């Protein structure tokens, strides 16, 4: 079906173009730009660099606390920096894509987007995987489902920033489908309808029903993270009609400041609106010129923004492992190192994209169709596989929470009370279940890791979830994710190496501080439970 869809596009689709302000050429990729002021979007370039810098500062503050235990004097502000930076990225992307989707042939549109994202992304992953391995550090997330950047629900990613790339690749595929359907010229009503759907989901669905940063395929379009992209799709028409002027960009200031006063879902709306206004004002206003060192640096940072976004979290981890110093010194060193790496790799990224784009433009349509058919098959296959798994896991978690809530809260105050409650209600798992709450280890000054396993040798296919209570409060619930080959030699655990039976759950230290009494409970799909032995070193 995908191949037939792509084969039906031998010629550019006819569509009424969305007018852009004079002098603006929407030919820059959303993740990072291969051209500067000469392309007529120097303000957008500078804004892109500022957005990347905002995300870098946010993560520097976060990891200074997470890895070094440093105080965050303005945690609300640095958290908002991350939200603002991503919102600006998405608003810029929506603005540019609204022009590109009607300007380029659908085949070229999607191919350009793919080579903008994946080659540099995979190269950065390979680079840091090698560096971390050479230094004996852990580097996770190297699985095909994660590396596909398909919307497959919560995943472990190698660079810890990929959630935005998952959204970007999904946006590109969605716009490609819009172009294939001949609806590119209807992008404004489609964007308005999309915003209406997000608003309805925000108002009607229970809070937390949609993961804001890692939704599966069936929920991604309803996530509040899509707001600035959908709003950005409206910008070319708004600017061309004169409804959005540079002075309206001033409204971004109070809207952005209001993000500090509201909860996350409301902040997505306010921050998204602020980002759209800011991008619109930057695009409609007089473009900056590279006439002094400051403006040249701002434009260069825009060129390198994609690389900076990709590398900064691994660099912050490496800085924590290799550099001494307090939280402030660590944060400043991490920021400087991230900017230095971006300055080294950014020009290579720009050159690589230009070369690949030229290759695509010279490629025969038949070859493009074959390549894009393969990409879409992999993308949609990974999205479907991961989304089905996510839906299953969500149902299992919902049943587990309901089973736990059916017992009186005081049941979880101690092992004796829990076992008595389970036995009295006939909810105890068979005695053949083997398991242990093994350890609670300090991961960082702010986080701990709970390790456990649960396995029934008489029913090796049985999968249980692990609920962790501390002083009678439920603080964590997770499914088994690890193979425990290290336990295979223990008597009575035959077959454990072939099943995922191990848990490693990260929790805030405040949820289970030293001195709290931990309790681990295994729960099967039918709501039967067993209290795991072990005090986890407490």
C-alpha positions, 0 to 999 in steps of 0.5 A, a space after each residue: 500500500 505504501 509503495 502504491 501511494 508513493 508511486 502515484 506521485 510522479 509529478 508535483 501536486 498542484 496547489 495554491 501556494 501560501 504567500 510568504 513575506 517578501 524576501 523570505 525563502 523557506 528553504 531551511 530545514 527545521 532542525 538546523 539551517 544550512 544557510 544564513 542571512 543570504 536566505 532571507 531568514 537571519 532572524 529565524 536563524 538567530 532565534 533558532 540558536 537562542 532556542 538551542 541555548 535555552 534548552 542547553 541552560 535548562 539541562 545544565 541546571 537539571 544535570 548539575 542538580 541530578 549529577 552533582 547535587 547542586 541547588 537550583 535557585 530558580 527551578 521554575 525558570 530553568 524548567 521554563 527555558 526548556 519548554 520555551 526552547 522546544 516550543 520555538 523549535 516547533 513553531 519555526 518548523 511549522 512556519 517553514 514546513 507550511 511553505 515547503 510542503 506546497 513548494 516542493 514535490 512530495 517525494 523531495 519534501 520527505 526525502 529532504 526532511 529524512 536526510 536532514 534528521 537521520 545522518 547527523 543523528 546516527 553519526 552523533 549516536 555512534 560518536 558518543 557510543 564509542 566515547 562512552 564505551 572507551 571510558 567505561 560509561 553506560 550508554 543506553 537506548 541503542 535499539 532499533 525501535 528507539 533509533 527509528 524515531 517513530 512514535 512508539 510510546 515511552 522508550 530509552 533513547 541514547 541522547 536523551 533528547 530524541 522525543 522532539 525528533 520523534 515529533 518532528 519526523 511524525 510531523 514530516 510524515 503527516 505533511 507528506 500524507 497531506 501533500 499526497 492527498 492533494 490537501 497542501 493548499 488547505 494547510 490553514 484549515 487543517 491546522 486550525 482543526 488540529 488545534 481544535 482537536 488538541 483543545 478538545 483532548 485537553 478539556 475532555 480527557 483525564 489529566 495525564 491521559 496523553 503523555 506530553 513527550 512520549 505518546 504512541 502513534 495513536 495519541 501523538 497528534 493530541 499531545 500539547 507539544 504539537 501546539 507550536 508546530 500547528 500554530 507555526 503552520 498558520 504563520 505564512 498566511 497570517 504574515 502575508 495577510 498583514 494580521 501578524 506584525 512585528 509589534 505583536 511579538 511583544 505579546 510573547 513576553 507576558 504569555 511566556 512569563 505566565 508559563 511560570 504560574 500555571 501547570 504543565 498542560 496550560 503552560 504548553 498552550 501559553 508557551 506555544 502561543 508565545 513561540 508562534 508570536 515570536 517566530 512570526 514577529 522574527 519572520 515579518 520584521 527587518 532581518 538582521 545583518 552579519 555586520 558585527 561579531 555578535 550578529 555573526 555569532 548568533 547566526 553561526 549558533 543558528 547554523 549549529 543549533 541541531 548539532 548543539 541540541 543533539 550533543 549537549 546532554 552526552 557532553 553534560 554526562 561526560 563533563 560530570 564524569 571527567 571534570 571536578 568542581 561544584 554545581 555552578 562550575 560543572 554547569 558552566 563547564 558543561 555549557 562551554 564544552 557543549 558549545 565547543 563541540 557544536 562549533 566543531 561538528 556544526 559546519 560538518 553537519 551543514 556541509 553533509 546536509 547540503 551534499 545529501 540534498 543535492 544528491 536527492 535532487 539529482 536522484 531519479 524519481 523511481 529510486 526516490 519512491 523505492 527509498 521512501 517506500 522502505 522508510 515509510 514501511 520501517 517508520 510505520 512498522 516501528 510505530 505500530 509495533 511500539 504503540 501496540 506494546 504501549 497500549 498493552 502496557 498501559 492496560 496492564 498498569 491500569 489493572 494493577 493500580 485498580 487491584 492495589 487500590 481495592 485493598 485498604 491503604 493501611 495494608 501496605 504499611 508493612 509486610 505482615 499487614 500486606 500478606 494478611 490482606 492478600 491471604 484474607 481476600 484470596 489474592 495471593 500468588 502461588 508460593 512457587 513465585 520466586 522474587 526479591 526486592 534486592 537493593 535501593 541504590 543512590 543514583 545521584 543526589 536526587 534519585 535512587 534506583 530500586 532493583 528487584 526480580 520476580 519469576 515463577 519457574 512453574 509458570 515461566 511465561 507469567 509476567 508481573 508488574 512491580 509496585 514499590 511502597 515506602 512507608 505505606 505510600 505507592 511510589 513506583 509501578 513498572 514492568 520487568 525490562 531486564 533479563 537476569 542471566 546472573 540468576 540462572 545458576 540459583 536453585 529453582 530458577 531454571 529458565 529465568 535467563 530466557 524471560 524478562 524478569 528484572 526490574 530497575 526503577 528510578 525514583 526521586 530520593 524524596 519518594 523513599 528517603 533513607 529510613 523509610 520502610 520499602 515494600 515490593 509487591 509483584 502483581 499479575 494480570 489477574 490482580 493477584 499479588 505477592 510481597 517480595 522478600 528483602 529490605 533492599 538494604 534499608 
